[in-house]
Amino acid sequence: MADPHTTDRVAERNTTTTTTTTGGGGGAMGFILGIIVVVVAIMAYVMFAGDGSTGGGADDVNITIEGAGDAVEGAADAVEGAAEGAADAADGDASN
């Protein structure tokens, strides 16, 4: 039998855990992103700005087509003939 003079004691245990984090690395990321923005801006300027000159002689291109007037008139006649032929064919199909 149990001794009446002893009591059972239950020990309570409390545990507290604290996690502390420090913010870091944001400054380095901002610096790297800033460098990328500057590089892209310089590349865009170089690609799209040009040198501002309106004539240097070396970049000018002149194209002359001689005898093109006769070819254009012949092409116009050919297109007109093709259109008339298509209309005649359509009229022929509609009468069948």
Sequence and secondary structure as in RCSB ss.txt:
>XXXX:A:sequence
MADPHTTDRVAERNTTTTTTTTGGGGGAMGFILGIIVVVVAIMAYVMFAGDGSTGGGADDVNITIEGAGDAVEGA
ADAVEGAAEGAADAADGDASN
>XXXX:A:secstr
   TT                   SHHHHHHHHHHHHHHHHHHHHHHHS    S  STT      TTHHHHHHHH
HHHHHHHHHHHHHHHHHHHH 
